[in-house]
Amino acid sequence: MSAPARAVVELPGDGLTLRADVYGPHAGPPVLFFHGGGQSRRSWSGAASSIAAAGYRAYTVDLRGHGTSDWAADGDYLLDAFGRDVAALLDFFDRPAALVGASRGGQSALVGASRRPGKAALVMLADVAPLLRDEGVDDFRDFFIASAAGFATVDAAADTLAEHLGLPRKSDVSGLVKTMRQGDDGRLYWQWDPLTVSPEFLNPPSEGLALQDAAARITDPVVLVRAELSTIVTDEGEALFRQLTPQLDVVLAKGVGHMVTGDRNDVFAETLLDYLALYSPVA
């Protein structure tokens, strides 16, 4: 089955508008993808295209303050706000939707789904758990700090991305242009509200408590795809997740780090399709 052409849609968040790319047939079971902090919906395009070809209606959503979604007028980028957005999306659909999230997007999916029991057909998380190794977040903090002043060129942005996140430096960086905006000073900035990466929003203690509450409360199916080389999710974090969420399944993604979806979208999509067939099959 070939997937229909991608379209852009607007979806209701909690008091603001979220924008998403949508793939696949209108009648397909909905699957919502949420990217990590500092990323955009484009990070999920490969996996979304794959499942759309299998008959699903895939939405890759820009989180609040990211990509082309609205920035929060009140500057609220706490995890609770992202969770409210996910809950609003679940309310919008007239059938249970599967949620797929990486990093910050996974946290948001877990919190939002826990508040709408029965409305999430499946929650699949890419290398994120209720308890994270705080030192593992340092690379992301450093990346956000290094990005704050913007960049003179796209090449400079690509160098910073590769250096701080351990991603391969691509020879052709033209694709990064779509993920950046030009400031009034003429410099290039990543396409996010600078407030989203303020220190107070990067894994504060309150987030861990909120995630543990969500993990204990959620009753829908949950799958953790844990990166074998993760610096974020530990054995202790996985054990706590299993304790809080008895229905949790864990899949090990071998040979990859925290950015598990960066270069392994096809493999991730295969795992996702297996679980969708169980919990949200195409009619």
N, C-alpha and C positions, 0 to 999 in steps of 0.2 A: 504494500500500500504506500503510495507516495503522499507526502505531507503537503497540504496547501501552502501557499505563499505566506510569509510572515506579515503580520499587521501590528499596528500599535494601538493600544486601547488605554482608556483611563478607568481606574478602579477606585472605590471609596476607601480611604484609610480613616483613622480616627480624627476627623475634623480637617483633613487635608486630602489632596488628590495624589494618588500613586499612578505611575505610568508603567506599562508593561508591554513587552513584545509577546504576541500570541501566535502559536503554531498549532496546526492540526485541525481535524474536523470539528464543527460546532457541536455535534452530538457526543463527542468523546468525553470520557470521564475527566474532570478537571484535575490538573496537577500544577501546583504553584511552586515556583523556584525562587529562593531568596539568597542573595549573594552575601559575601562577607563585608565587614566594615572597610570603607575606603575603596570598594569595588563598585561594579555596576551590573545591571541585568545581563550585559553581554558575556559575562563570565560563564553563564549557563547555556549559551546558545547551542553548543554541540549536543549536550544531553537532551535539551528540549526538542531539537530537531529529530533526534533518534526516537524518542518516545512518541512524538507526533506521527512519525511514519508508521508506528505500530497502532495508531488509532486513538491516541489520547489528545486531549486539548491542553496544551502546555502554555503556561503563562510565566515568563521570566520577569520578575517584578523589581523595579528600583525601590529600595528602601527609602523612607523619608530622609530628605537631606542629601540624597545620592542621585546621580544620573540626571534624569529629567523630572523626577518626582518633586513635589513641592518641598521647600524648606520649611521647617517648623517655625512659625511666626513667634512662638514663645521660647524658642531655643531648647525645647525639651527633646533630648536625645538619650534619655535614660532607657534601659532595657524595657521598662514598663511601657513606655510610649511605643516602642516597636512591637511589643506584644499586643497592645491595643489595636494597632493597625492590622495585625494578622487576624485578630478576633473579628474585626470589622469585615475583612475579606471573607472569612468563613460565613458570616451572616449574609453576605451578598449572594453567595451561590445557593441554588435551590436543591443541591445534592451534596453529599460529603465530598470534600476535596482532599487529595493527597498533598502533603507539604514536604518540600525538600529544601534544606537549608545548610549553608556552609558557614562556619564560624559565627559571626554576629547574626547572620540570617537563620542559622540553626537554633541559636538561643531564642530568637524572636518567635520561630515556629513552635518551639516547645512551650513557651509561655502562653502564646496565643491559643494554641490547641487545648492547653490544660483548662482554659476558661470557657471553652465551647465543647463540652463532652459530646461525642457522637457526631460531630461535624467534620472531623478529620478522619478520612479513610485510613490514612497512614502518615506517620511523621518519620522521615528519614533524615538523619543528621550526618553531615560530613565533618568528622573529627572535632566534635564539640560535646562536652559533658557538663553536668552540674558543678563539678569541681575541676578547675583548670589550674595548671602550674603557672603561677603568676610570673615567674622568671621567663617563661616561654613567650609571654606577651611583650617582652622587652624589644624584640626585633620589630614588632609592629609599632610600638611607641617611637622607636628610633626612626622608622620610616616616615611616620607622620611628622615628626619634628623636622626631619631633613626636607620634607615637602612643603613646609609652611611658607617659605619665602618664594615659592614658585620656581620656574625654570626658564632659562633663556631660550632653550631649544628642546625639541622632542627627544633628541639623543641624550641630553643631560637627564631628562626624566627617566628614560629607559635605563641609564646607568644606575640611578638611585634605586629604581625598582629591583633590578637584578642584585645589587649589593646588599640591600637590607632584607629582602624576602627570599633570597636564595633561589630565585627563578633564573632560568637561562636567559642570557642577553641575546635577543633576536637581532639578526643583521638588518632585517627590514622592520623598522619601528613605525611605519606609516599608520598602522592600525591603532596606535596609541592616541592619535589625534582625536579620534572619536570619543575618547575617555577623558578629554581635557577641555578646559575653557580658557579663554584669554581674558586676563584681568584688565582693569583700566590702566594699569601701568605697562601694559604690553607683554607681560610675562605670562607663561602658561601655568595653569593650576589644574590639579586633578578635579574631576567633576563632582565635588562634594562640598557641602556647607562646612567651612572650617570648624564650626562649633561641634560637629559630629565627632571630631577626633581630639577634643579637649581632654586633658588628663582625667578630669572627674568622671568621664564617661567610659574610660578604658579599664574594665574589670575592677570596679570598686567592690568592697566587701558586701555591700547590699545586693549586688548582682548574684553572688554565689548563693545567698539565702533565697532570693527570688527563684533561681533556677532549681534549687533543691525542693522548694515548695511545689514548683510546677511538675518536677519529676515524680514527686510523691502523689500528686493529684491526678495526673493524666491517666486515662483509662483506655485510650485508643492505642493501636499498635505502634510501637516505636522501634526503629532500627538505627544503630550507631555504626557508621562505616569509619572505623578507626585507622588512621594512618600509622603504618608500622614505624616510621621514623619521626613521629610527632614529637614536638617539644612542648605541646600544650596539654594533651590528654595522657594521663599516667595510669599505671595499673591501679593505683589507689582511687583515681577518679572513675575508672571503669567499674571497680568493685562497688563504690558508693552508688553509682547509677543503677547497677543491677539490684542493689538492695532497695533502692527507692522505687524502681520501676520493674516489677517482677516480669512483665511481659516483654522486656527489652531483648532484642536480638542484636548481637555484635558480629560484624563482618570485618576481617582484617584486610586492609588494602596494602599489599606488600610492596616494599621498595619506594614508597612515597612519603613525603613529609606533610606538614599541616595543610599546605595548599593542594590537597588531594585531588581537587577537580581541575587544577591548572592544566595538566598535560594528560590526564587520564579520564577525560570525559566519557570516552567510549566505554571503558571498563566500568565506570560508575553507572552509566546508563544501562548496561547489561544487568548489573545487580539490582538497580531500581526496577527494571522491567520484570524481573523475577518476583519481586515483592508486590508490585502492582497487580500482577496476575493473580496473586493470592487475595489481596485485600480490596482491589478496585479494578476488576477485570473489564475489558472491553466487551460490550454486549455482542 
